[in-house]
Amino acid sequence: MRLLERMRKEWFMVGIVLAIAGAKLEPSIGVDGGPLKPEITVSYIAVATIFFNSGLSLKTERPLMTQHGADQALVHIRLHLFIQIFTLAFFPAAMWLFLQLLSITPINEWLLKGLQTVGCMPPPVSSAVILTKAVGGNEVSQGPNCLNRNGCCALICIFYFMT
């Protein structure tokens, strides 16, 4: 594949590399109070644009309560159990084991604590839905799973810090 064709195909990655290179060459453009005003553009405009674009990608040709809609998504008990066990038990246990292995290396202690925190957190709703949609899965079923994961994690944290 020719270089120009490859760059057209991978336009997003090329844009990321150019943005990083530009930030390295002239970092003063992106600081607070700089010409890009990231305290406004990133906090409000970028987040609103991301949610707007995500909303534009929602399917409108089928109603929510259809064969694979919300009513059917709630009854996939085995799917929900698998996702909850994987997210709330298996992955944190695997991360704990990985951190035990990393703890014998000279890695910074705070980096390990950060990895432990991230390893125990559920993925955000938007990421779960977008990634499920990207692989052709049933994105409607992610709603109940995200609610369960986030609710369980919140309750676990409350009870943990109360003791």
Secondary structure, DSSP 8 states (H G I E B T S, - for coil): --HHHHHHHTHHHHHHHHHHHHHHH-GGGGSTTSTT-HHHIIIIIIHHHHHHHHHHTS--SS-SSSTTSHHHHTT-HHHHHHHHHIIIIIHHHHHHHHHHHHTTTT--HHHHHHHHHHHHS---HHHHHHHHHHTT--GGGHHHHHHHHHHHHHHHHHHHHH-
